[in-house]
Amino acid sequence: MVTIRLTRHAEEKLERLKAIGITREKIIDTLSRRKKIREGQKGRKIIHAPLAENLIMRVVYEEIGDEILVITVYPARKERYE
């Protein structure tokens, strides 16, 4: 079983972004499906999930053994990445 953990930075971002629909549950659900994974910097991976008509949630994470470490999460304009 894979464990999902958030860095302190990701936890702090999550608190600020709850108002626009980014929740821990949405992050976990997105990571459990892991479709359309993109390569990020420093060997990290990025995954997207829809937030609103013109917004997506981007989750930047690392896989360390049986653990997924969420580095950061943020909203972005859909047209920029799709």
PDB file with SEQRES, HELIX, SHEET and CRYST1 records, atoms N, CA, C and O in Angstrom:
SEQRES   1 A   82  MET VAL THR ILE ARG LEU THR ARG HIS ALA GLU GLU LYS          
SEQRES   2 A   82  LEU GLU ARG LEU LYS ALA ILE GLY ILE THR ARG GLU LYS          
SEQRES   3 A   82  ILE ILE ASP THR LEU SER ARG ARG LYS LYS ILE ARG GLU          
SEQRES   4 A   82  GLY GLN LYS GLY ARG LYS ILE ILE HIS ALA PRO LEU ALA          
SEQRES   5 A   82  GLU ASN LEU ILE MET ARG VAL VAL TYR GLU GLU ILE GLY          
SEQRES   6 A   82  ASP GLU ILE LEU VAL ILE THR VAL TYR PRO ALA ARG LYS          
SEQRES   7 A   82  GLU ARG TYR GLU                                              
HELIX    1 AA1 ARG A    8  LEU A   17  1                                  10    
HELIX    2 AA2 LYS A   18  ILE A   20  5                                   3    
HELIX    3 AA3 ARG A   24  ARG A   33  1                                  10    
HELIX    4 AA4 GLN A   41  GLY A   43  5                                   3    
HELIX    5 AA5 LYS A   78  TYR A   81  1                                   4    
SHEET    1 AA1 5 THR A   3  LEU A   6  0                                        
SHEET    2 AA1 5 GLU A  67  ARG A  77  1                                        
SHEET    3 AA1 5 LEU A  55  ILE A  64 -1                                        
SHEET    4 AA1 5 LYS A  45  ALA A  52 -1                                        
SHEET    5 AA1 5 ARG A  38  GLU A  39 -1                                        
CRYST1    1.000    1.000    1.000  90.00  90.00  90.00 P 1           1          
ATOM      1  N   MET A   1       0.847  -1.196   0.000  1.00  0.00           N  
ATOM      2  CA  MET A   1       0.000   0.000   0.000  1.00  0.00           C  
ATOM      3  C   MET A   1       0.883   1.246   0.000  1.00  0.00           C  
ATOM      4  O   MET A   1       1.878   1.318   0.721  1.00  0.00           O  
ATOM      5  N   VAL A   2       0.512   2.196  -0.796  1.00  0.00           N  
ATOM      6  CA  VAL A   2       1.259   3.446  -0.917  1.00  0.00           C  
ATOM      7  C   VAL A   2       0.766   4.449   0.122  1.00  0.00           C  
ATOM      8  O   VAL A   2      -0.438   4.631   0.302  1.00  0.00           O  
ATOM      9  N   THR A   3       1.696   5.084   0.790  1.00  0.00           N  
ATOM     10  CA  THR A   3       1.386   6.136   1.751  1.00  0.00           C  
ATOM     11  C   THR A   3       1.546   7.481   1.063  1.00  0.00           C  
ATOM     12  O   THR A   3       2.511   7.700   0.331  1.00  0.00           O  
ATOM     13  N   ILE A   4       0.602   8.378   1.296  1.00  0.00           N  
ATOM     14  CA  ILE A   4       0.679   9.727   0.728  1.00  0.00           C  
ATOM     15  C   ILE A   4       0.911  10.704   1.877  1.00  0.00           C  
ATOM     16  O   ILE A   4       0.145  10.755   2.840  1.00  0.00           O  
ATOM     17  N   ARG A   5       1.988  11.479   1.749  1.00  0.00           N  
ATOM     18  CA  ARG A   5       2.346  12.442   2.784  1.00  0.00           C  
ATOM     19  C   ARG A   5       2.567  13.798   2.134  1.00  0.00           C  
ATOM     20  O   ARG A   5       3.062  13.879   1.009  1.00  0.00           O  
ATOM     21  N   LEU A   6       2.202  14.863   2.837  1.00  0.00           N  
ATOM     22  CA  LEU A   6       2.390  16.222   2.322  1.00  0.00           C  
ATOM     23  C   LEU A   6       3.524  16.898   3.087  1.00  0.00           C  
ATOM     24  O   LEU A   6       3.642  16.741   4.303  1.00  0.00           O  
ATOM     25  N   THR A   7       4.353  17.646   2.371  1.00  0.00           N  
ATOM     26  CA  THR A   7       5.383  18.441   3.031  1.00  0.00           C  
ATOM     27  C   THR A   7       4.706  19.569   3.815  1.00  0.00           C  
ATOM     28  O   THR A   7       3.521  19.838   3.618  1.00  0.00           O  
ATOM     29  N   ARG A   8       5.429  20.201   4.667  1.00  0.00           N  
ATOM     30  CA  ARG A   8       4.886  21.333   5.411  1.00  0.00           C  
ATOM     31  C   ARG A   8       4.424  22.428   4.452  1.00  0.00           C  
ATOM     32  O   ARG A   8       3.385  23.055   4.656  1.00  0.00           O  
ATOM     33  N   HIS A   9       5.211  22.642   3.414  1.00  0.00           N  
ATOM     34  CA  HIS A   9       4.843  23.641   2.402  1.00  0.00           C  
ATOM     35  C   HIS A   9       3.498  23.295   1.763  1.00  0.00           C  
ATOM     36  O   HIS A   9       2.638  24.164   1.620  1.00  0.00           O  
ATOM     37  N   ALA A  10       3.314  22.031   1.380  1.00  0.00           N  
ATOM     38  CA  ALA A  10       2.057  21.605   0.755  1.00  0.00           C  
ATOM     39  C   ALA A  10       0.891  21.747   1.728  1.00  0.00           C  
ATOM     40  O   ALA A  10      -0.204  22.136   1.322  1.00  0.00           O  
ATOM     41  N   GLU A  11       1.109  21.438   3.001  1.00  0.00           N  
ATOM     42  CA  GLU A  11       0.058  21.598   4.023  1.00  0.00           C  
ATOM     43  C   GLU A  11      -0.363  23.055   4.144  1.00  0.00           C  
ATOM     44  O   GLU A  11      -1.552  23.360   4.237  1.00  0.00           O  
ATOM     45  N   GLU A  12       0.616  23.952   4.143  1.00  0.00           N  
ATOM     46  CA  GLU A  12       0.319  25.379   4.248  1.00  0.00           C  
ATOM     47  C   GLU A  12      -0.445  25.877   3.019  1.00  0.00           C  
ATOM     48  O   GLU A  12      -1.383  26.663   3.146  1.00  0.00           O  
ATOM     49  N   LYS A  13      -0.042  25.421   1.833  1.00  0.00           N  
ATOM     50  CA  LYS A  13      -0.750  25.802   0.607  1.00  0.00           C  
ATOM     51  C   LYS A  13      -2.184  25.281   0.638  1.00  0.00           C  
ATOM     52  O   LYS A  13      -3.113  25.975   0.224  1.00  0.00           O  
ATOM     53  N   LEU A  14      -2.357  24.068   1.127  1.00  0.00           N  
ATOM     54  CA  LEU A  14      -3.681  23.447   1.203  1.00  0.00           C  
ATOM     55  C   LEU A  14      -4.619  24.299   2.039  1.00  0.00           C  
ATOM     56  O   LEU A  14      -5.777  24.487   1.667  1.00  0.00           O  
ATOM     57  N   GLU A  15      -4.146  24.811   3.148  1.00  0.00           N  
ATOM     58  CA  GLU A  15      -4.976  25.667   4.008  1.00  0.00           C  
ATOM     59  C   GLU A  15      -5.458  26.907   3.257  1.00  0.00           C  
ATOM     60  O   GLU A  15      -6.610  27.317   3.397  1.00  0.00           O  
ATOM     61  N   ARG A  16      -4.569  27.498   2.460  1.00  0.00           N  
ATOM     62  CA  ARG A  16      -4.929  28.714   1.727  1.00  0.00           C  
ATOM     63  C   ARG A  16      -5.823  28.434   0.526  1.00  0.00           C  
ATOM     64  O   ARG A  16      -6.570  29.313   0.098  1.00  0.00           O  
ATOM     65  N   LEU A  17      -5.759  27.226  -0.023  1.00  0.00           N  
ATOM     66  CA  LEU A  17      -6.467  26.929  -1.265  1.00  0.00           C  
ATOM     67  C   LEU A  17      -7.789  26.189  -1.076  1.00  0.00           C  
ATOM     68  O   LEU A  17      -8.472  25.887  -2.055  1.00  0.00           O  
ATOM     69  N   LYS A  18      -8.152  25.896   0.158  1.00  0.00           N  
ATOM     70  CA  LYS A  18      -9.419  25.199   0.406  1.00  0.00           C  
ATOM     71  C   LYS A  18     -10.610  25.970  -0.138  1.00  0.00           C  
ATOM     72  O   LYS A  18     -11.591  25.368  -0.576  1.00  0.00           O  
ATOM     73  N   ALA A  19     -10.537  27.285  -0.115  1.00  0.00           N  
ATOM     74  CA  ALA A  19     -11.655  28.132  -0.558  1.00  0.00           C  
ATOM     75  C   ALA A  19     -11.988  27.937  -2.039  1.00  0.00           C  
ATOM     76  O   ALA A  19     -13.115  28.201  -2.458  1.00  0.00           O  
ATOM     77  N   ILE A  20     -11.018  27.477  -2.832  1.00  0.00           N  
ATOM     78  CA  ILE A  20     -11.303  27.279  -4.262  1.00  0.00           C  
ATOM     79  C   ILE A  20     -11.483  25.796  -4.609  1.00  0.00           C  
ATOM     80  O   ILE A  20     -11.525  25.434  -5.785  1.00  0.00           O  
ATOM     81  N   GLY A  21     -11.587  24.950  -3.596  1.00  0.00           N  
ATOM     82  CA  GLY A  21     -11.906  23.543  -3.846  1.00  0.00           C  
ATOM     83  C   GLY A  21     -10.753  22.568  -3.795  1.00  0.00           C  
ATOM     84  O   GLY A  21     -10.937  21.390  -4.098  1.00  0.00           O  
ATOM     85  N   ILE A  22      -9.574  23.019  -3.423  1.00  0.00           N  
ATOM     86  CA  ILE A  22      -8.445  22.100  -3.291  1.00  0.00           C  
ATOM     87  C   ILE A  22      -8.457  21.555  -1.862  1.00  0.00           C  
ATOM     88  O   ILE A  22      -8.283  22.298  -0.896  1.00  0.00           O  
ATOM     89  N   THR A  23      -8.663  20.250  -1.751  1.00  0.00           N  
ATOM     90  CA  THR A  23      -8.725  19.591  -0.446  1.00  0.00           C  
ATOM     91  C   THR A  23      -7.762  18.408  -0.422  1.00  0.00           C  
ATOM     92  O   THR A  23      -7.300  17.942  -1.463  1.00  0.00           O  
ATOM     93  N   ARG A  24      -7.472  17.936   0.778  1.00  0.00           N  
ATOM     94  CA  ARG A  24      -6.625  16.753   0.943  1.00  0.00           C  
ATOM     95  C   ARG A  24      -7.247  15.562   0.208  1.00  0.00           C  
ATOM     96  O   ARG A  24      -6.542  14.784  -0.434  1.00  0.00           O  
ATOM     97  N   GLU A  25      -8.563  15.429   0.307  1.00  0.00           N  
ATOM     98  CA  GLU A  25      -9.254  14.316  -0.334  1.00  0.00           C  
ATOM     99  C   GLU A  25      -9.098  14.383  -1.862  1.00  0.00           C  
ATOM    100  O   GLU A  25      -8.895  13.356  -2.510  1.00  0.00           O  
ATOM    101  N   LYS A  26      -9.192  15.581  -2.428  1.00  0.00           N  
ATOM    102  CA  LYS A  26      -9.039  15.744  -3.878  1.00  0.00           C  
ATOM    103  C   LYS A  26      -7.613  15.384  -4.303  1.00  0.00           C  
ATOM    104  O   LYS A  26      -7.413  14.764  -5.347  1.00  0.00           O  
ATOM    105  N   ILE A  27      -6.631  15.771  -3.500  1.00  0.00           N  
ATOM    106  CA  ILE A  27      -5.233  15.438  -3.798  1.00  0.00           C  
ATOM    107  C   ILE A  27      -5.043  13.923  -3.768  1.00  0.00           C  
ATOM    108  O   ILE A  27      -4.453  13.352  -4.685  1.00  0.00           O  
ATOM    109  N   ILE A  28      -5.535  13.281  -2.730  1.00  0.00           N  
ATOM    110  CA  ILE A  28      -5.381  11.825  -2.591  1.00  0.00           C  
ATOM    111  C   ILE A  28      -6.093  11.101  -3.722  1.00  0.00           C  
ATOM    112  O   ILE A  28      -5.552  10.152  -4.289  1.00  0.00           O  
ATOM    113  N   ASP A  29      -7.300  11.538  -4.054  1.00  0.00           N  
ATOM    114  CA  ASP A  29      -8.054  10.921  -5.143  1.00  0.00           C  
ATOM    115  C   ASP A  29      -7.310  11.061  -6.468  1.00  0.00           C  
ATOM    116  O   ASP A  29      -7.235  10.105  -7.240  1.00  0.00           O  
ATOM    117  N   THR A  30      -6.770  12.226  -6.732  1.00  0.00           N  
ATOM    118  CA  THR A  30      -6.026  12.479  -7.967  1.00  0.00           C  
ATOM    119  C   THR A  30      -4.786  11.594  -8.035  1.00  0.00           C  
ATOM    120  O   THR A  30      -4.492  11.016  -9.082  1.00  0.00           O  
ATOM    121  N   LEU A  31      -4.063  11.485  -6.931  1.00  0.00           N  
ATOM    122  CA  LEU A  31      -2.854  10.662  -6.910  1.00  0.00           C  
ATOM    123  C   LEU A  31      -3.172   9.177  -7.013  1.00  0.00           C  
ATOM    124  O   LEU A  31      -2.377   8.416  -7.565  1.00  0.00           O  
ATOM    125  N   SER A  32      -4.297   8.761  -6.504  1.00  0.00           N  
ATOM    126  CA  SER A  32      -4.639   7.341  -6.579  1.00  0.00           C  
ATOM    127  C   SER A  32      -4.971   6.919  -8.007  1.00  0.00           C  
ATOM    128  O   SER A  32      -4.777   5.758  -8.368  1.00  0.00           O  
ATOM    129  N   ARG A  33      -5.467   7.842  -8.816  1.00  0.00           N  
ATOM    130  CA  ARG A  33      -5.779   7.532 -10.217  1.00  0.00           C  
ATOM    131  C   ARG A  33      -4.563   7.686 -11.118  1.00  0.00           C  
ATOM    132  O   ARG A  33      -4.397   6.912 -12.060  1.00  0.00           O  
ATOM    133  N   ARG A  34      -3.730   8.644 -10.855  1.00  0.00           N  
ATOM    134  CA  ARG A  34      -2.496   8.959 -11.573  1.00  0.00           C  
ATOM    135  C   ARG A  34      -2.548   8.760 -13.081  1.00  0.00           C  
ATOM    136  O   ARG A  34      -1.834   7.930 -13.643  1.00  0.00           O  
ATOM    137  N   LYS A  35      -3.404   9.535 -13.713  1.00  0.00           N  
ATOM    138  CA  LYS A  35      -3.468   9.564 -15.177  1.00  0.00           C  
ATOM    139  C   LYS A  35      -2.744  10.808 -15.671  1.00  0.00           C  
ATOM    140  O   LYS A  35      -2.695  11.824 -14.977  1.00  0.00           O  
ATOM    141  N   LYS A  36      -2.196  10.727 -16.844  1.00  0.00           N  
ATOM    142  CA  LYS A  36      -1.519  11.864 -17.484  1.00  0.00           C  
ATOM    143  C   LYS A  36      -0.445  12.481 -16.588  1.00  0.00           C  
ATOM    144  O   LYS A  36      -0.484  13.675 -16.291  1.00  0.00           O  
ATOM    145  N   ILE A  37       0.488  11.678 -16.173  1.00  0.00           N  
ATOM    146  CA  ILE A  37       1.598  12.158 -15.350  1.00  0.00           C  
ATOM    147  C   ILE A  37       2.607  12.860 -16.251  1.00  0.00           C  
ATOM    148  O   ILE A  37       2.971  12.360 -17.315  1.00  0.00           O  
ATOM    149  N   ARG A  38       3.044  14.022 -15.802  1.00  0.00           N  
ATOM    150  CA  ARG A  38       4.044  14.781 -16.545  1.00  0.00           C  
ATOM    151  C   ARG A  38       5.339  14.793 -15.744  1.00  0.00           C  
ATOM    152  O   ARG A  38       5.333  14.685 -14.518  1.00  0.00           O  
ATOM    153  N   GLU A  39       6.437  14.924 -16.456  1.00  0.00           N  
ATOM    154  CA  GLU A  39       7.733  15.005 -15.794  1.00  0.00           C  
ATOM    155  C   GLU A  39       7.995  16.436 -15.350  1.00  0.00           C  
ATOM    156  O   GLU A  39       7.802  17.381 -16.115  1.00  0.00           O  
ATOM    157  N   GLY A  40       8.435  16.584 -14.114  1.00  0.00           N  
ATOM    158  CA  GLY A  40       8.771  17.897 -13.575  1.00  0.00           C  
ATOM    159  C   GLY A  40      10.276  18.032 -13.416  1.00  0.00           C  
ATOM    160  O   GLY A  40      11.036  17.211 -13.929  1.00  0.00           O  
ATOM    161  N   GLN A  41      10.697  19.048 -12.719  1.00  0.00           N  
ATOM    162  CA  GLN A  41      12.115  19.271 -12.468  1.00  0.00           C  
ATOM    163  C   GLN A  41      12.603  18.367 -11.345  1.00  0.00           C  
ATOM    164  O   GLN A  41      11.822  17.935 -10.497  1.00  0.00           O  
ATOM    165  N   LYS A  42      13.889  18.088 -11.350  1.00  0.00           N  
ATOM    166  CA  LYS A  42      14.560  17.305 -10.304  1.00  0.00           C  
ATOM    167  C   LYS A  42      13.951  15.913 -10.139  1.00  0.00           C  
ATOM    168  O   LYS A  42      13.936  15.370  -9.035  1.00  0.00           O  
ATOM    169  N   GLY A  43      13.454  15.339 -11.222  1.00  0.00           N  
ATOM    170  CA  GLY A  43      12.884  13.997 -11.164  1.00  0.00           C  
ATOM    171  C   GLY A  43      11.494  13.924 -10.549  1.00  0.00           C  
ATOM    172  O   GLY A  43      10.968  12.833 -10.325  1.00  0.00           O  
ATOM    173  N   ARG A  44      10.908  15.061 -10.278  1.00  0.00           N  
ATOM    174  CA  ARG A  44       9.563  15.083  -9.702  1.00  0.00           C  
ATOM    175  C   ARG A  44       8.523  14.853 -10.783  1.00  0.00           C  
ATOM    176  O   ARG A  44       8.804  14.973 -11.976  1.00  0.00           O  
ATOM    177  N   LYS A  45       7.312  14.519 -10.344  1.00  0.00           N  
ATOM    178  CA  LYS A  45       6.213  14.276 -11.259  1.00  0.00           C  
ATOM    179  C   LYS A  45       5.090  15.263 -10.965  1.00  0.00           C  
ATOM    180  O   LYS A  45       4.947  15.753  -9.845  1.00  0.00           O  
ATOM    181  N   ILE A  46       4.299  15.542 -11.995  1.00  0.00           N  
ATOM    182  CA  ILE A  46       3.189  16.488 -11.866  1.00  0.00           C  
ATOM    183  C   ILE A  46       1.945  15.832 -12.432  1.00  0.00           C  
ATOM    184  O   ILE A  46       1.981  15.208 -13.492  1.00  0.00           O  
ATOM    185  N   ILE A  47       0.851  15.982 -11.716  1.00  0.00           N  
ATOM    186  CA  ILE A  47      -0.424  15.445 -12.170  1.00  0.00           C  
ATOM    187  C   ILE A  47      -1.483  16.540 -12.059  1.00  0.00           C  
ATOM    188  O   ILE A  47      -1.417  17.393 -11.173  1.00  0.00           O  
ATOM    189  N   HIS A  48      -2.453  16.506 -12.962  1.00  0.00           N  
ATOM    190  CA  HIS A  48      -3.518  17.518 -13.003  1.00  0.00           C  
ATOM    191  C   HIS A  48      -4.855  16.919 -12.650  1.00  0.00           C  
ATOM    192  O   HIS A  48      -5.091  15.725 -12.832  1.00  0.00           O  
ATOM    193  N   ALA A  49      -5.739  17.779 -12.135  1.00  0.00           N  
ATOM    194  CA  ALA A  49      -7.143  17.410 -11.910  1.00  0.00           C  
ATOM    195  C   ALA A  49      -7.982  18.660 -12.148  1.00  0.00           C  
ATOM    196  O   ALA A  49      -7.538  19.765 -11.838  1.00  0.00           O  
ATOM    197  N   PRO A  50      -9.177  18.507 -12.689  1.00  0.00           N  
ATOM    198  CA  PRO A  50     -10.026  19.684 -12.932  1.00  0.00           C  
ATOM    199  C   PRO A  50     -10.512  20.308 -11.622  1.00  0.00           C  
ATOM    200  O   PRO A  50     -10.793  19.611 -10.647  1.00  0.00           O  
ATOM    201  N   LEU A  51     -10.601  21.636 -11.629  1.00  0.00           N  
ATOM    202  CA  LEU A  51     -11.130  22.389 -10.476  1.00  0.00           C  
ATOM    203  C   LEU A  51     -12.407  23.129 -10.856  1.00  0.00           C  
ATOM    204  O   LEU A  51     -13.413  23.064 -10.150  1.00  0.00           O  
ATOM    205  N   ALA A  52     -12.348  23.819 -11.964  1.00  0.00           N  
ATOM    206  CA  ALA A  52     -13.473  24.608 -12.467  1.00  0.00           C  
ATOM    207  C   ALA A  52     -13.371  24.602 -13.985  1.00  0.00           C  
ATOM    208  O   ALA A  52     -12.483  23.969 -14.554  1.00  0.00           O  
ATOM    209  N   GLU A  53     -14.277  25.303 -14.629  1.00  0.00           N  
ATOM    210  CA  GLU A  53     -14.285  25.301 -16.096  1.00  0.00           C  
ATOM    211  C   GLU A  53     -12.941  25.706 -16.684  1.00  0.00           C  
ATOM    212  O   GLU A  53     -12.500  25.123 -17.674  1.00  0.00           O  
ATOM    213  N   ASN A  54     -12.291  26.685 -16.096  1.00  0.00           N  
ATOM    214  CA  ASN A  54     -11.034  27.177 -16.648  1.00  0.00           C  
ATOM    215  C   ASN A  54      -9.824  26.944 -15.744  1.00  0.00           C  
ATOM    216  O   ASN A  54      -8.742  27.461 -16.019  1.00  0.00           O  
ATOM    217  N   LEU A  55      -9.995  26.173 -14.671  1.00  0.00           N  
ATOM    218  CA  LEU A  55      -8.897  25.928 -13.726  1.00  0.00           C  
ATOM    219  C   LEU A  55      -8.623  24.445 -13.539  1.00  0.00           C  
ATOM    220  O   LEU A  55      -9.527  23.611 -13.584  1.00  0.00           O  
ATOM    221  N   ILE A  56      -7.334  24.140 -13.326  1.00  0.00           N  
ATOM    222  CA  ILE A  56      -6.934  22.792 -12.935  1.00  0.00           C  
ATOM    223  C   ILE A  56      -6.118  22.888 -11.652  1.00  0.00           C  
ATOM    224  O   ILE A  56      -5.593  23.949 -11.313  1.00  0.00           O  
ATOM    225  N   MET A  57      -6.021  21.779 -10.951  1.00  0.00           N  
ATOM    226  CA  MET A  57      -5.143  21.671  -9.787  1.00  0.00           C  
ATOM    227  C   MET A  57      -3.903  20.922 -10.257  1.00  0.00           C  
ATOM    228  O   MET A  57      -4.018  19.871 -10.887  1.00  0.00           O  
ATOM    229  N   ARG A  58      -2.726  21.447  -9.959  1.00  0.00           N  
ATOM    230  CA  ARG A  58      -1.475  20.767 -10.278  1.00  0.00           C  
ATOM    231  C   ARG A  58      -0.860  20.279  -8.975  1.00  0.00           C  
ATOM    232  O   ARG A  58      -0.708  21.048  -8.026  1.00  0.00           O  
ATOM    233  N   VAL A  59      -0.508  19.005  -8.932  1.00  0.00           N  
ATOM    234  CA  VAL A  59       0.118  18.406  -7.759  1.00  0.00           C  
ATOM    235  C   VAL A  59       1.521  17.967  -8.160  1.00  0.00           C  
ATOM    236  O   VAL A  59       1.688  17.153  -9.068  1.00  0.00           O  
ATOM    237  N   VAL A  60       2.526  18.511  -7.479  1.00  0.00           N  
ATOM    238  CA  VAL A  60       3.921  18.159  -7.729  1.00  0.00           C  
ATOM    239  C   VAL A  60       4.336  17.194  -6.616  1.00  0.00           C  
ATOM    240  O   VAL A  60       4.181  17.488  -5.430  1.00  0.00           O  
ATOM    241  N   TYR A  61       4.865  16.040  -7.022  1.00  0.00           N  
ATOM    242  CA  TYR A  61       5.192  15.023  -6.009  1.00  0.00           C  
ATOM    243  C   TYR A  61       6.424  14.210  -6.397  1.00  0.00           C  
ATOM    244  O   TYR A  61       6.888  14.239  -7.537  1.00  0.00           O  
ATOM    245  N   GLU A  62       6.935  13.480  -5.401  1.00  0.00           N  
ATOM    246  CA  GLU A  62       8.040  12.542  -5.592  1.00  0.00           C  
ATOM    247  C   GLU A  62       7.592  11.179  -5.101  1.00  0.00           C  
ATOM    248  O   GLU A  62       6.824  11.076  -4.144  1.00  0.00           O  
ATOM    249  N   GLU A  63       8.070  10.141  -5.752  1.00  0.00           N  
ATOM    250  CA  GLU A  63       7.820   8.779  -5.293  1.00  0.00           C  
ATOM    251  C   GLU A  63       9.089   8.294  -4.615  1.00  0.00           C  
ATOM    252  O   GLU A  63      10.156   8.252  -5.228  1.00  0.00           O  
ATOM    253  N   ILE A  64       8.964   7.928  -3.341  1.00  0.00           N  
ATOM    254  CA  ILE A  64      10.099   7.459  -2.558  1.00  0.00           C  
ATOM    255  C   ILE A  64       9.713   6.103  -1.983  1.00  0.00           C  
ATOM    256  O   ILE A  64       9.033   6.026  -0.960  1.00  0.00           O  
ATOM    257  N   GLY A  65      10.148   5.040  -2.641  1.00  0.00           N  
ATOM    258  CA  GLY A  65       9.762   3.702  -2.215  1.00  0.00           C  
ATOM    259  C   GLY A  65       8.251   3.540  -2.288  1.00  0.00           C  
ATOM    260  O   GLY A  65       7.648   3.748  -3.341  1.00  0.00           O  
ATOM    261  N   ASP A  66       7.642   3.167  -1.164  1.00  0.00           N  
ATOM    262  CA  ASP A  66       6.189   2.988  -1.093  1.00  0.00           C  
ATOM    263  C   ASP A  66       5.478   4.251  -0.630  1.00  0.00           C  
ATOM    264  O   ASP A  66       4.345   4.185  -0.152  1.00  0.00           O  
ATOM    265  N   GLU A  67       6.123   5.385  -0.765  1.00  0.00           N  
ATOM    266  CA  GLU A  67       5.538   6.650  -0.303  1.00  0.00           C  
ATOM    267  C   GLU A  67       5.474   7.657  -1.443  1.00  0.00           C  
ATOM    268  O   GLU A  67       6.369   7.726  -2.285  1.00  0.00           O  
ATOM    269  N   ILE A  68       4.399   8.433  -1.451  1.00  0.00           N  
ATOM    270  CA  ILE A  68       4.276   9.579  -2.348  1.00  0.00           C  
ATOM    271  C   ILE A  68       4.370  10.813  -1.471  1.00  0.00           C  
ATOM    272  O   ILE A  68       3.575  10.990  -0.548  1.00  0.00           O  
ATOM    273  N   LEU A  69       5.338  11.662  -1.759  1.00  0.00           N  
ATOM    274  CA  LEU A  69       5.540  12.895  -1.005  1.00  0.00           C  
ATOM    275  C   LEU A  69       5.096  14.063  -1.867  1.00  0.00           C  
ATOM    276  O   LEU A  69       5.716  14.360  -2.889  1.00  0.00           O  
ATOM    277  N   VAL A  70       4.014  14.730  -1.452  1.00  0.00           N  
ATOM    278  CA  VAL A  70       3.491  15.879  -2.185  1.00  0.00           C  
ATOM    279  C   VAL A  70       4.344  17.091  -1.824  1.00  0.00           C  
ATOM    280  O   VAL A  70       4.413  17.491  -0.662  1.00  0.00           O  
ATOM    281  N   ILE A  71       4.982  17.659  -2.819  1.00  0.00           N  
ATOM    282  CA  ILE A  71       5.865  18.812  -2.615  1.00  0.00           C  
ATOM    283  C   ILE A  71       5.054  20.097  -2.552  1.00  0.00           C  
ATOM    284  O   ILE A  71       5.230  20.910  -1.645  1.00  0.00           O  
ATOM    285  N   THR A  72       4.161  20.274  -3.525  1.00  0.00           N  
ATOM    286  CA  THR A  72       3.312  21.460  -3.555  1.00  0.00           C  
ATOM    287  C   THR A  72       2.060  21.181  -4.377  1.00  0.00           C  
ATOM    288  O   THR A  72       1.989  20.203  -5.121  1.00  0.00           O  
ATOM    289  N   VAL A  73       1.103  22.038  -4.229  1.00  0.00           N  
ATOM    290  CA  VAL A  73      -0.142  21.962  -4.989  1.00  0.00           C  
ATOM    291  C   VAL A  73      -0.579  23.396  -5.290  1.00  0.00           C  
ATOM    292  O   VAL A  73      -0.440  24.284  -4.448  1.00  0.00           O  
ATOM    293  N   TYR A  74      -1.107  23.614  -6.496  1.00  0.00           N  
ATOM    294  CA  TYR A  74      -1.526  24.974  -6.837  1.00  0.00           C  
ATOM    295  C   TYR A  74      -2.520  24.956  -7.991  1.00  0.00           C  
ATOM    296  O   TYR A  74      -2.544  24.008  -8.777  1.00  0.00           O  
ATOM    297  N   PRO A  75      -3.340  26.000  -8.096  1.00  0.00           N  
ATOM    298  CA  PRO A  75      -4.268  26.114  -9.223  1.00  0.00           C  
ATOM    299  C   PRO A  75      -3.538  26.716 -10.422  1.00  0.00           C  
ATOM    300  O   PRO A  75      -2.568  27.458 -10.273  1.00  0.00           O  
ATOM    301  N   ALA A  76      -4.030  26.377 -11.610  1.00  0.00           N  
ATOM    302  CA  ALA A  76      -3.447  26.941 -12.836  1.00  0.00           C  
ATOM    303  C   ALA A  76      -4.541  27.041 -13.888  1.00  0.00           C  
ATOM    304  O   ALA A  76      -5.555  26.347 -13.815  1.00  0.00           O  
ATOM    305  N   ARG A  77      -4.323  27.912 -14.863  1.00  0.00           N  
ATOM    306  CA  ARG A  77      -5.280  28.028 -15.968  1.00  0.00           C  
ATOM    307  C   ARG A  77      -5.196  26.788 -16.842  1.00  0.00           C  
ATOM    308  O   ARG A  77      -4.110  26.360 -17.231  1.00  0.00           O  
ATOM    309  N   LYS A  78      -6.337  26.227 -17.139  1.00  0.00           N  
ATOM    310  CA  LYS A  78      -6.419  24.996 -17.922  1.00  0.00           C  
ATOM    311  C   LYS A  78      -5.725  25.149 -19.276  1.00  0.00           C  
ATOM    312  O   LYS A  78      -4.977  24.261 -19.687  1.00  0.00           O  
ATOM    313  N   GLU A  79      -5.961  26.257 -19.969  1.00  0.00           N  
ATOM    314  CA  GLU A  79      -5.419  26.403 -21.320  1.00  0.00           C  
ATOM    315  C   GLU A  79      -3.897  26.448 -21.355  1.00  0.00           C  
ATOM    316  O   GLU A  79      -3.298  26.194 -22.400  1.00  0.00           O  
ATOM    317  N   ARG A  80      -3.268  26.763 -20.242  1.00  0.00           N  
ATOM    318  CA  ARG A  80      -1.805  26.816 -20.221  1.00  0.00           C  
ATOM    319  C   ARG A  80      -1.171  25.430 -20.303  1.00  0.00           C  
ATOM    320  O   ARG A  80      -0.065  25.275 -20.820  1.00  0.00           O  
ATOM    321  N   TYR A  81      -1.876  24.430 -19.792  1.00  0.00           N  
ATOM    322  CA  TYR A  81      -1.302  23.088 -19.713  1.00  0.00           C  
ATOM    323  C   TYR A  81      -2.009  22.046 -20.564  1.00  0.00           C  
ATOM    324  O   TYR A  81      -1.566  20.899 -20.613  1.00  0.00           O  
ATOM    325  N   GLU A  82      -3.086  22.408 -21.230  1.00  0.00           N  
ATOM    326  CA  GLU A  82      -3.789  21.405 -22.038  1.00  0.00           C  
ATOM    327  C   GLU A  82      -3.894  21.836 -23.477  1.00  0.00           C  
ATOM    328  O   GLU A  82      -4.456  21.112 -24.299  1.00  0.00           O  
TER     329      GLU A  82                                                      
END                                                                             
